[in-house]
Amino acid sequence: MNDIPRTPVTESLSDPTRLIVFLAYPEMGLLDLTGAQTVFWAASRYLNSSNLPGYKLQTASLTGGLIHTAEGLAVDTVPLSTFNDQSIDTLIVPGAPAIILAMNNAQSLVEWLKQASTKARRTASVCSGTFLLAEAGLLEGRRAATHWAMCGLLKERHPSIEVDNDAIFVQQDSVWTSAGVSAGIDLALALVEEDGGRELALLTAREMVVFLKRPGGQAQYSQLLQSQTSEGAAFDDLHLWITQNLSGANLTVETLAQQVQMSPRNFARVYKLKTGRTPAKAVEVLRVEAARRLLEDSERNIDQISRLCGFGDEERMRLTFQRNLGVSPRDYRNRFSR
C-alpha cells in the first residue's frame, strides 16, 4: 500500500488505543481473520497520521503458538490468558469452513469467550464464527447473520435465534455478526465507522479499494448470481436482458420467449424446470432487486424508482415489496439507505 497522506480525521476516536482481540483456533478461515484485521490496521494508519490513537491488534488462541488455518497457512498467536487482566475493546471470532468439526474441540474457547464477552465493549463474529457466539449463549433471542449456506443449520441448532438469511451483517446491542468470508470486511468497516465516524471508514475503504460499506441488510447474493449457480444458468443472457429492460411493462412470457427464440409454452415449461420459478416471478424478483439497489444508493423518490423498475406506480411497488420482503419501500430505504 502507498504511504498514507496526513489527511485530517475527525477526532471522535478519542479513547486510548483500543485493543482488538481475534480468537484463533485450528482450521479457521484465513480471510475471516485477515480481512477484518486489515481494516483495523488501515484505520490505525490514518489515525496515527493525524496523531490520534489507533487500534492494537492481537491474535490469540487457547495456548498460544502457531495455529494452522483451513487454507494451510499458520498464524502465530499469544495465549488467551494474556488478556485476563486487560481491558478488551472488541472480541472478533472468525469462522471455519468445517465449523461443526472445529467446535468439537473448542469448548474451552467457548467458555473463555462467554466470560470475556461480559467485559468487552463489543463482541463480533465473521461468517460461521456466529456458531461459536451461539454456543457461548450470546445470541439467545437475538437476530444474527452467518454464511448463507449455513443459515438453516444455525436455526436448527439454535431455534431461539432469529437467523437473517440475507444480511451482510447484523448489530444487536453490543453483539455483531456477519455473513460469509469477505463480509467480515464490511463488518469491520462498520465497527470503524462506529468508532471514528464515516470519514475514517471512507478513508480506510479507499485504501483497501473496497466499497465504503455494503448496507448491513443488503442481500448476501443477488438473484442473477443465484441463477448462475443453478441449472438456470442456461438463461443467463435472458436474465441480463431483463435487468436492462425493467422499465418496460411488457415483459410477458411471449416477449421473453421471443428473446430466447422458443415458443411461449415450451419456454414457460423449460424455464420453470430449470430455475424453479415462473417467468413472471423471475421478472418480479429482478424488479425488486433493482429497486432495492436504487433505494439504498440513489436519491430518486419512490415513485421515480417504481417507474424505472417497471412497477408502474408506487402502490404496486409497495405491494410487491410487502409480498417479497415483508416491508414497504419507504421503510426499506429508512433502514438501509446509505
GUGUDO-181094 format. One record per residue (C-alpha): residue in one letter; x, y, z; residue number from 1. Coordinates in nm, 4 decimals, padded with zeros to 6 digits. Layout:
BEGIN
  r         x         y         z    k
  A         X         Y         Z  NUM
...
END
This chain:
BEGIN
  r         x         y         z    k
  M   00.0000   00.0000   00.0000    1
  N   00.1076   00.3560  -00.0604    2
  D   00.2279   00.5889   00.2120    3
  I  -00.0647   00.7354   00.3995    4
  P  -00.1192   01.1079   00.3433    5
  R  -00.1751   01.3106   00.6556    6
  T  -00.5455   01.3552   00.5956    7
  P  -00.7281   01.5088   00.8922    8
  V  -00.9669   01.2675   01.0624    9
  T  -01.2495   01.3735   01.2890   10
  E  -01.1315   01.3255   01.6452   11
  S  -01.4211   01.1045   01.7525   12
  L  -01.1962   00.8138   01.8448   13
  S  -01.0627   00.9947   02.1488   14
  D  -01.0156   00.6968   02.3821   15
  P  -00.6696   00.5469   02.4339   16
  T  -00.5544   00.2808   02.1890   17
  R  -00.8285   00.0176   02.1640   18
  L  -00.7417  -00.3494   02.1990   19
  I  -00.8968  -00.5743   01.9340   20
  V  -00.8550  -00.9458   02.0082   21
  F  -00.9090  -01.2024   01.7332   22
  L  -00.9821  -01.5527   01.8615   23
  A  -00.7912  -01.8171   01.6673   24
  Y  -00.8440  -02.1922   01.6564   25
  P  -00.7351  -02.4779   01.4266   26
  E  -00.8885  -02.4851   01.0761   27
  M  -01.0358  -02.1345   01.0976   28
  G  -01.0819  -01.9458   00.7709   29
  L  -00.7836  -01.7287   00.6825   30
  L  -00.9753  -01.4425   00.5168   31
  D  -01.2299  -01.4441   00.8004   32
  L  -00.9381  -01.3423   01.0211   33
  T  -00.7212  -01.1267   00.7983   34
  G  -00.9960  -00.9336   00.6167   35
  A  -01.1200  -00.7715   00.9355   36
  Q  -00.7661  -00.7336   01.0726   37
  T  -00.6570  -00.5385   00.7652   38
  V  -00.9460  -00.2947   00.8063   39
  F  -00.8427  -00.2074   01.1626   40
  W  -00.4760  -00.1930   01.0608   41
  A  -00.5511   00.0501   00.7762   42
  A  -00.7745   00.2608   01.0019   43
  S  -00.4948   00.2826   01.2576   44
  R  -00.2551   00.4155   00.9962   45
  Y  -00.4901   00.7030   00.9233   46
  L  -00.5485   00.7721   01.2904   47
  N  -00.1779   00.7670   01.3705   48
  S  -00.1061   01.0015   01.0753   49
  S  -00.3389   01.2521   01.2462   50
  N  -00.1698   01.1974   01.5838   51
  L  -00.4722   01.0064   01.7159   52
  P  -00.4618   00.6725   01.8960   53
  G  -00.5450   00.3746   01.6776   54
  Y  -00.6070   00.0076   01.7423   55
  K  -00.3858  -00.2581   01.8952   56
  L  -00.4431  -00.5913   01.7202   57
  Q  -00.3769  -00.9252   01.8861   58
  T  -00.4458  -01.2763   01.7607   59
  A  -00.4923  -01.5208   02.0459   60
  S  -00.5593  -01.8906   02.0940   61
  L  -00.6050  -02.1109   02.3981   62
  T  -00.2362  -02.1945   02.4466   63
  G  -00.0676  -01.9582   02.2013   64
  G   00.1773  -02.0588   01.9297   65
  L   00.1151  -02.1456   01.5673   66
  I  -00.2437  -02.2127   01.4588   67
  H  -00.2994  -02.3701   01.1165   68
  T  -00.5828  -02.2220   00.9136   69
  A  -00.8093  -02.4214   00.6827   70
  E  -00.6066  -02.2905   00.3880   71
  G  -00.2841  -02.4289   00.5377   72
  L  -00.1138  -02.1049   00.6423   73
  A  -00.0058  -02.0972   01.0077   74
  V  -00.0773  -01.7887   01.2205   75
  D   00.1298  -01.7032   01.5275   76
  T  -00.0818  -01.6370   01.8376   77
  V  -00.0498  -01.5410   02.2025   78
  P  -00.2288  -01.7282   02.4838   79
  L  -00.5785  -01.6092   02.5754   80
  S  -00.4641  -01.5890   02.9373   81
  T  -00.2581  -01.2841   02.8317   82
  F  -00.5779  -01.0796   02.8395   83
  N  -00.7272  -01.1960   03.1668   84
  D  -00.6410  -00.8659   03.3329   85
  Q  -00.6557  -00.6401   03.0275   86
  S  -00.9384  -00.4223   02.9040   87
  I  -01.0566  -00.5606   02.5699   88
  D  -01.2435  -00.3246   02.3430   89
  T  -01.3600  -00.5726   02.0798   90
  L  -01.3543  -00.9524   02.0525   91
  I  -01.3754  -01.0900   01.6987   92
  V  -01.4348  -01.4575   01.6229   93
  P  -01.3577  -01.5806   01.2694   94
  G  -01.5434  -01.8728   01.1174   95
  A  -01.4269  -02.2039   00.9742   96
  P  -01.5334  -02.3941   00.6607   97
  A  -01.5946  -02.7024   00.8766   98
  I  -01.7264  -02.5144   01.1789   99
  I  -01.9064  -02.8116   01.3392  100
  L  -01.5862  -03.0177   01.3416  101
  A  -01.3933  -02.7172   01.4696  102
  M  -01.6392  -02.6710   01.7570  103
  N  -01.5881  -03.0295   01.8727  104
  N  -01.2527  -02.9187   02.0141  105
  A  -01.3465  -02.5632   02.1047  106
  Q  -01.5368  -02.5988   02.4322  107
  S  -01.2649  -02.4281   02.6347  108
  L  -01.2542  -02.1481   02.3787  109
  V  -01.6323  -02.1077   02.4060  110
  E  -01.6105  -02.0896   02.7856  111
  W  -01.3402  -01.8217   02.7654  112
  L  -01.5480  -01.6288   02.5120  113
  K  -01.8552  -01.6466   02.7360  114
  Q  -01.6649  -01.4896   03.0248  115
  A  -01.4586  -01.2386   02.8289  116
  S  -01.7574  -01.1066   02.6338  117
  T  -01.9147  -00.9790   02.9557  118
  K  -01.6188  -00.7413   02.9979  119
  A  -01.5509  -00.6455   02.6338  120
  R  -01.7256  -00.3435   02.4856  121
  R  -01.8195  -00.5369   02.1718  122
  T  -01.8176  -00.8969   02.0537  123
  A  -01.8351  -00.9848   01.6851  124
  S  -01.8212  -01.2863   01.4573  125
  V  -01.7306  -01.3353   01.0930  126
  C  -01.9067  -01.5956   00.8799  127
  S  -01.9604  -01.9244   01.0700  128
  G  -01.7924  -01.7748   01.3776  129
  T  -02.1560  -01.6956   01.4637  130
  F  -02.1879  -02.0590   01.5741  131
  L  -01.9269  -02.0022   01.8458  132
  L  -02.1133  -01.6925   01.9687  133
  A  -02.4302  -01.9005   01.9728  134
  E  -02.2616  -02.1787   02.1710  135
  A  -02.1477  -01.9156   02.4208  136
  G  -02.5111  -01.8070   02.4691  137
  L  -02.4566  -01.4588   02.3264  138
  L  -02.7307  -01.4768   02.0635  139
  E  -03.0295  -01.6128   02.2530  140
  G  -03.3436  -01.4337   02.1327  141
  R  -03.1398  -01.2113   01.9024  142
  R  -03.1163  -01.1613   01.5277  143
  A  -02.7939  -01.2864   01.3699  144
  A  -02.6216  -01.3396   01.0359  145
  T  -02.3903  -01.6107   00.9101  146
  H  -02.2839  -01.7549   00.5751  147
  W  -02.5965  -01.8045   00.3623  148
  A  -02.5227  -02.1766   00.3207  149
  M  -02.5229  -02.2280   00.6992  150
  C  -02.8365  -02.0333   00.7942  151
  G  -03.0520  -02.3451   00.8100  152
  L  -02.8042  -02.5296   01.0287  153
  L  -02.7735  -02.2344   01.2670  154
  K  -03.1520  -02.2178   01.3040  155
  E  -03.1707  -02.5933   01.3549  156
  R  -02.9094  -02.5929   01.6321  157
  H  -03.0317  -02.2702   01.7966  158
  P  -03.4074  -02.2244   01.7390  159
  S  -03.4255  -01.9138   01.9601  160
  I  -03.2009  -01.7167   01.7220  161
  E  -03.3715  -01.5103   01.4525  162
  V  -03.1458  -01.6034   01.1618  163
  D  -03.1314  -01.3351   00.8934  164
  N  -03.0710  -01.5192   00.5666  165
  D  -02.9894  -01.2054   00.3684  166
  A  -02.7992  -00.9662   00.5922  167
  I  -02.4351  -00.8814   00.5302  168
  F  -02.4012  -00.8014   00.8996  169
  V  -02.6309  -00.7551   01.1975  170
  Q  -02.5860  -00.5481   01.5130  171
  Q  -02.7790  -00.6416   01.8258  172
  D  -02.6703  -00.4143   02.1112  173
  S  -02.3007  -00.4925   02.1677  174
  V  -02.3033  -00.8143   01.9634  175
  W  -02.2309  -00.8063   01.5897  176
  T  -02.2488  -01.0960   01.3444  177
  S  -02.1660  -01.1063   00.9735  178
  A  -02.2226  -01.3190   00.6676  179
  G  -01.9648  -01.5213   00.4800  180
  V  -01.5934  -01.4583   00.4459  181
  S  -01.5483  -01.1161   00.2781  182
  A  -01.8476  -00.9803   00.4731  183
  G  -01.6029  -00.9566   00.7635  184
  I  -01.4542  -00.6565   00.5828  185
  D  -01.7963  -00.4895   00.5723  186
  L  -01.8439  -00.5666   00.9400  187
  A  -01.5053  -00.4243   01.0359  188
  L  -01.5683  -00.1074   00.8326  189
  A  -01.8976  -00.0638   01.0183  190
  L  -01.7166  -00.1031   01.3524  191
  V  -01.4555   00.1528   01.2443  192
  E  -01.7315   00.3899   01.1367  193
  E  -01.8991   00.3493   01.4760  194
  D  -01.5688   00.4361   01.6455  195
  G  -01.4246   00.7093   01.4288  196
  G  -01.7004   00.8308   01.2007  197
  R  -01.7829   00.7995   00.8347  198
  E  -01.4760   00.9884   00.7136  199
  L  -01.2401   00.7426   00.8785  200
  A  -01.4337   00.4468   00.7354  201
  L  -01.4289   00.6055   00.3904  202
  L  -01.0530   00.6644   00.4007  203
  T  -00.9999   00.3057   00.5162  204
  A  -01.2218   00.1621   00.2450  205
  R  -01.0463   00.3720  -00.0200  206
  E  -00.7083   00.2460   00.0981  207
  M  -00.8308  -00.1127   00.0673  208
  V  -01.0020  -00.0454  -00.2676  209
  V  -01.3413  -00.1698  -00.1452  210
  F  -01.6853  -00.0137  -00.1118  211
  L  -01.7233   00.2016   00.1971  212
  K  -01.9819  -00.0342   00.3352  213
  R  -02.2480  -00.2516   00.1880  214
  P  -02.5667  -00.1910   00.3862  215
  G  -02.5995  -00.4475   00.6636  216
  G  -02.9300  -00.5742   00.5341  217
  Q  -02.8257  -00.5992   00.1705  218
  A  -02.8744  -00.9464   00.0233  219
  Q  -02.5712  -01.1756   00.0518  220
  Y  -02.6063  -01.2712  -00.3122  221
  S  -02.8133  -01.1398  -00.5982  222
  Q  -03.0859  -01.3146  -00.7921  223
  L  -02.8625  -01.3060  -01.1008  224
  L  -02.5779  -01.4693  -00.9083  225
  Q  -02.8150  -01.7285  -00.7661  226
  S  -02.9373  -01.8203  -01.1147  227
  Q  -02.5809  -01.8573  -01.2381  228
  T  -02.5068  -02.1213  -00.9752  229
  S  -02.8022  -02.3390  -01.0707  230
  E  -02.9344  -02.5074  -01.3801  231
  G  -03.0893  -02.1720  -01.4623  232
  A  -02.7514  -02.0635  -01.5990  233
  A  -02.8914  -02.1570  -01.9399  234
  F  -03.0901  -01.8336  -01.9178  235
  D  -02.8021  -01.6042  -01.8121  236
  D  -02.8294  -01.3895  -02.1250  237
  L  -03.2046  -01.3586  -02.0802  238
  H  -03.1681  -01.2508  -01.7169  239
  L  -02.9171  -00.9858  -01.8154  240
  W  -03.1513  -00.8631  -02.0892  241
  I  -03.4398  -00.8439  -01.8408  242
  T  -03.2343  -00.6312  -01.5993  243
  Q  -03.1530  -00.3932  -01.8848  244
  N  -03.5198  -00.3615  -01.9833  245
  L  -03.7014  -00.3500  -01.6490  246
  S  -03.8660  -00.0152  -01.7215  247
  G  -04.0731  -00.1797  -01.9929  248
  A  -04.4044  -00.3046  -01.8602  249
  N  -04.4473  -00.5624  -02.1374  250
  L  -04.2109  -00.8324  -02.0068  251
  T  -04.4605  -01.1076  -02.0781  252
  V  -04.3955  -01.4774  -02.1365  253
  E  -04.4396  -01.4119  -02.5078  254
  T  -04.1789  -01.1345  -02.5040  255
  L  -03.9277  -01.3412  -02.3064  256
  A  -03.9873  -01.6495  -02.5213  257
  Q  -03.9199  -01.4471  -02.8334  258
  Q  -03.5935  -01.3240  -02.6796  259
  V  -03.4649  -01.6829  -02.6420  260
  Q  -03.6265  -01.7995  -02.9677  261
  M  -03.8618  -02.0514  -02.8071  262
  S  -04.2359  -02.0962  -02.8219  263
  P  -04.4138  -01.9375  -02.5222  264
  R  -04.5462  -02.2718  -02.3997  265
  N  -04.2130  -02.4518  -02.4234  266
  F  -04.0254  -02.1563  -02.2734  267
  A  -04.2559  -02.1365  -01.9708  268
  R  -04.2187  -02.5106  -01.9096  269
  V  -03.8396  -02.5243  -01.9505  270
  Y  -03.7814  -02.2043  -01.7543  271
  K  -03.9794  -02.3319  -01.4537  272
  L  -03.7974  -02.6669  -01.4741  273
  K  -03.4517  -02.5057  -01.4855  274
  T  -03.4943  -02.2188  -01.2402  275
  G  -03.7680  -02.3357  -01.0050  276
  R  -03.9829  -02.0291  -01.0629  277
  T  -04.2178  -01.8984  -01.3299  278
  P  -04.1013  -01.6315  -01.5772  279
  A  -04.3431  -01.3843  -01.4174  280
  K  -04.1956  -01.4465  -01.0727  281
  A  -03.8430  -01.4083  -01.2112  282
  V  -03.9275  -01.0680  -01.3551  283
  E  -04.0819  -00.9689  -01.0225  284
  V  -03.7784  -01.0594  -00.8110  285
  L  -03.5425  -00.8879  -01.0561  286
  R  -03.7571  -00.5733  -01.0361  287
  V  -03.7429  -00.5904  -00.6563  288
  E  -03.3661  -00.6348  -00.6582  289
  A  -03.3153  -00.3368  -00.8885  290
  A  -03.5467  -00.1245  -00.6743  291
  R  -03.3590  -00.2251  -00.3597  292
  R  -03.0308  -00.1038  -00.5069  293
  L  -03.1834   00.2305  -00.6041  294
  L  -03.3410   00.2725  -00.2604  295
  E  -03.0048   00.2021  -00.0979  296
  D  -02.7792   00.4071  -00.3231  297
  S  -02.9778   00.6779  -00.5040  298
  E  -03.1728   00.9881  -00.4061  299
  R  -03.4559   00.9236  -00.6544  300
  N  -03.8001   00.9344  -00.4973  301
  I  -04.0016   00.6165  -00.4645  302
  D  -04.2399   00.6989  -00.7479  303
  Q  -03.9470   00.7506  -00.9859  304
  I  -03.7927   00.4211  -00.8769  305
  S  -04.1224   00.2379  -00.9252  306
  R  -04.1369   00.3574  -01.2870  307
  L  -03.7685   00.2924  -01.3598  308
  C  -03.8027  -00.0661  -01.2370  309
  G  -04.1258  -00.1311  -01.4238  310
  F  -04.3731  -00.1462  -01.1366  311
  G  -04.5814   00.1257  -01.2949  312
  D  -04.6700   00.3117  -00.9774  313
  E  -04.5718   00.3396  -00.6134  314
  E  -04.8662   00.1355  -00.4821  315
  R  -04.7868  -00.1655  -00.6990  316
  M  -04.4237  -00.1465  -00.5897  317
  R  -04.5331  -00.1300  -00.2260  318
  L  -04.7487  -00.4418  -00.2605  319
  T  -04.4650  -00.6285  -00.4348  320
  F  -04.2152  -00.5320  -00.1634  321
  Q  -04.4550  -00.6468   00.1069  322
  R  -04.5034  -00.9785  -00.0708  323
  N  -04.1317  -01.0453  -00.1236  324
  L  -03.9578  -00.8654   00.1650  325
  G  -04.2286  -00.8074   00.4237  326
  V  -04.1505  -00.4363   00.4331  327
  S  -04.2573  -00.1250   00.2416  328
  P  -04.0138   00.0564   00.0062  329
  R  -04.0172   00.3572   00.2376  330
  D  -03.9283   00.1509   00.5433  331
  Y  -03.6641  -00.0356   00.3447  332
  R  -03.4984   00.2935   00.2480  333
  N  -03.5129   00.4234   00.6054  334
  R  -03.3360   00.1109   00.7241  335
  F  -03.0756   00.0533   00.4555  336
  S  -03.0113   00.3774   00.2693  337
  R  -02.6507   00.4960   00.2766  338
END
